[in-house]
Amino acid sequence: MNAKQLDAIQHRKGFIAALDQSGGSTPKALRAYGVEESAYHSDEEMFTLIHQMRSRVITSPAFTSEHILGAILFENTMDRMIEGRYSADYLWEVKQIVPFLKVDKGLEAEAEGVQLMKPMPGLAELLQKAVERHIFGTKMRSVIKEANAAGIRRIIDQQFEVGLQIAAAGLVPILEPEVDIHSATKAEAEKIMLEEIKKHLAALPAETKIMLKVSIPTEDGFYTPLMQDIHVLRVVALSGGYSREEANERLARNPGLIASFSRALLEGLTAGQTDEEFNRVLAETIRTVYEASIA
């Protein structure tokens, strides 16, 4: 584990940029960016276009360590280069932004009110490659739809089981048990989830460090106890479908909770913008998300 990166994640002010759209979500991200599906005819062309978009974001003068702690990459992005360096190396060596990697392979069908992560049979090899590519940590997402205690227990068990495998490989796992913001039982689901997380944290080896990525809670300050746990480096929040304005407003009411936005971070950016327009919009977005994260 890189000690300087660990210090940055623990102590620096800022937020984490989620630039990890996978194969399934890339077409939607490209459409929002102004690139229609008719512009590409294969996965390789699609991934090249999304890498160009991500590279434009990462190399922007607005995208700096003054406001951004880390960035989460998709595996395809990790394997590509930005200005002659592998993406993770560019992030750290040029921008001093800590690189993370999305490692999950998507979601299972809903059962017991939740969606578990699909099996990850190649995880060990992916983690080895991540270490070789100078990745600091990983991220993996599952989804809670209802306040079903048995389902939520399975979600948290799975997240910690895989998280321990990731930690054993020398990386810091970001566990992401997202609670659907549209759930009619969101507040109750969050209460059940918090208790399950606490049980697992209490059983972790003293030296194990993790991060958590959660939906912005219904009750302000709800995840403060997690931030105080010795195993938890940071608790970060996804935008979850809220507009950037609403996500920022809700985030600012939760001291210590910092953003890890994806769609909300890229909102308003288009391929047709001049570099001046693009950088201006991105700078304003980064400013507002940063201010909500340090409130």
N, C-alpha and C positions, 0 to 999 in steps of 0.2 A: 504494500500500500504506500502510495506517495504521501509523505508527511506534509509537504506544502499544500497538496490538494486537500488533505484531511483538515488542515488548519483553516483553509479557505471555506470549506463547507461548514465547519463548526462555528467560525467566528466572524466571517465577513458578512456585511449587509448585502441584500439583493434577493434575486429569485432565480428559479431554474426554468430555462426555455425548453419546451417539449417539441422537438423537431423529429418525431419518431413515427410519423404516419407509415403504416405498413402497406402491403400490397392491396388489402381490402379497402383501406381508407384513402389511399393515394388519389384515385380518380376524383373523389369529392374535394380533396384539398386543392387539386389542380384546377377544378372548375371554379372554386372560390377565388383562385388566383387569376382566373381569366383564360385558362387553357382548357379547351374542350377535348372530349375523347377522340374527335376526328383528327386531332393534331398528332396522334401516335397510333401505331399499328401493332405493337408488341409490348410485352412487359419491360424489355430492355429499353425501348424508347421511352416508355412511361417513367421508369426509374431514372433515366438520364434527365428528363425534364424536371422531375421533383428534386433531383440533386442540384440542378441549376438554380432552382428556387431557393433551396436551403443554403447553397453557397452564397447567393446574393444576400440573404439575411445575415449569415455568419460573417461575411467580409465587409458588411456595411460599417461605416464609421460610427453608427449609432449603437452597434452591438459590441459592448465593451464590458470589462470586468468591474467597471465603476458601478454598474447596476445589475449585472448578471453573474451569478455564482457558477452555474453549470448549464449544460445542454444535453438533452437526451437524444440519442441517435438511433436510427433504424440500422439493422445489420448491413443492408446494402450501402448505406451512407458511410458506415465505418470502413467498408472495403474500398471506398472511392477517395479521391484526393481533392484537396482544395489548394490551389496555387502551389502545386508541387509537393504537398505533404499529405499524408493520410489525415482524414478529417479530425480524428482525436488529437493528433499531434498539432495540427493547425490551431485547434481550439486552445490547447494549453500553451504551446510554445509562442504563439503569436498574440493570442488574446488573453491568456491567463484565466481561461474559463474551463472548469472541470468537466471532462467528458463522461457521460453515462451511456448505457446501451439497453434498448428494449430487447428482452429475451423471450417473452411469451409468444406462443403461436396461435393466439386467438382464444375464443371462448367456446365451451361446450354448450349444448342446448340447455335451456332453463329447467331446473328440477329443484324442488323444495324452496322455491322462491329465490334461487341464486343461479349464477352461471360461473362454474368453475373454469379454471384454465385447462385448455387441451393438453394432452401429454407432450412432453418435450424430450423425446428420445435422444436428440443430439446435443443436449444441454452441456454436458461435460466438455465436448469438443468446442462448442461455441464459447464457453468460459475461458478455455485455454487460448483461443484466438483473441478474445477480448483482452486478456492479460498481455499478449504479444503486441496488440495494437495500442497499448497504454491507456486502456479504459480504467476508470476509477471505480465505477459501480454500475449496477443494473437496475432495470425497472420491469415489473410484470403486473398485469392488470387482471382482476376478476371483478364481477359485478353482483351486487346485492339488490334484489328487486322488492323484497318483502321482509317484514320482521319475523322471519321463520328461524327459530333458535337453532334447530338442527342444521339447516342449510348454512347459516352464518358460521356455525362451528366448523363445518367442513371447509368453508372458504378460508377461515383463519388458520386452520390446521394445515391446509395446502400451502398457503402463502409462507408460513414459517418453515415448513418442511423444505420447500425449495430454497427459501432464503438461507437456511443453514448450509445447504450445498454450495450456494453462491459465496457465502462468507468463507467457507473452507477453501475455496479457490483463490482467496485473497482479495475479493471484491466486496464492495458495500452494497447490499441489496436494498432497493426501494420497494417495499411491499405496498401494493395498491389495491386494497379492497374497496372499490368504488361503491358508494350507495347511490342508487339512481335518484336524481333530484326530483323526479316526477312520482316517486313512490308515495302512495297514500299513507304508508307507515314508516316514513323516513326517520323521524325522530326516535321511534321505538327501535328501529333497526340499528341506529347509531349507538343506542344504549347497550344493546346486546353485543354488538361488535366491540365496543370499548372494553367490556368486561372480558371477552375472549382474548383480546390483544394483551390485556394486563396479565392474564394467566400465563401466556406464552413468554412475555417479557421476564416475568419472575423466574422462569425456568431456564433462561439463556445463560450460557457461560459468561463469566464476568467480562472477558475480553471481546465478546462479540458486539459489533456495532451495526445498526441498521438505520434505515430511514423509512418513513411512512408517507404515502400519498393518499389523501382522503378527499372526499367531497367536502365543500365548505359546510360546516355543521348547521343544523337547524337552531341549536342553542349556542349563542355566542360564547366563546371561550371554552367550549366543551372538551377540546383536546389538549388543554393545558397540562393535565396530569401526564400525558404521554411525552410532552416536551421536557418534563422534569425527570424522566427516567434515564439512568446512566447509560443505557444501551442505545438510546435514540439520538442520532446526530441532529436531525431536523425532521419536522413535520411540515409537509408541503401540500398544497391544495390544487386540485384540478378545477377547471371552470365548469365542466359537467353539463354544458348546454346553456348556461347563463350567458347573456351578452357580456361583453367585456366591462361595460359600465356597471351592470348589476353585480358581476363577479368581484370587481374591485371594491364596490361598496360593501358587500358582505365580508370580503376578506379583511378589510380595514377594521372591522368590528371584532376581529380575532387576533389580539396581540400575540406575536411569536409565530403565527401561521404565515408561511410565505407562498407565493404563487408558483405553480408549475403548469402554466397554461400552454395550450397548443393552438386550437382554433381561435381563441380569443386573442392570442398574441399576434396571429397573422391577419386578423380582421382588418380590412381596408387596404391590403397590399395587392397589387395586380401586376401582371407581366407587362402591361402597356405603359406603366408609369415611367417617367424619366428617372434616372438615378437620384436626381435632386428631390423629386416628389416622393419616391420610394423611401429614401433615407429620412425625409421629414416626417412622413407618416409613422415609420418604424420608431423613430426617436420619441415621438409623442406617446405612442403606445407604451414603449419601454418606461418612459417617465411615469405614466399613470400606474402601471403595474408595480413598479418599484416603490412608489409612494404608498400604495395600498399594502405592500409587503412589509414595510418598515413602520407602519402606523402603530 
